[in-house]
Amino acid sequence: MSKLALILLAALPLAGCVTTTEPGSQERAYCERMEREMGTDHRHDHAEAKGMGMNPMNVTHARCRQMLGIS
């Protein structure tokens, strides 16, 4: 197998990580309700501070902020 084929094969699983889908009406309604009820602030997370990645709640909040145009 060529070197290029190996590189492409190794990178293939990561392709799904960088693609985003357009928000559906249900997802947008969920985000609007969440913003009204509890806000979309970035919550304090020790795991993220330690470099372990965002927790699911912070991922959801970030996605909603992006979708609603909140910086």
Secondary structure, 3 states (H helix, E strand, C coil): CCHHHHHHHHHHHHHHHHCCCCCCHHHHHHHHHHHHHCCCCCCCCHHHHCCCCCCHHHHHHHHHHHHHCCC
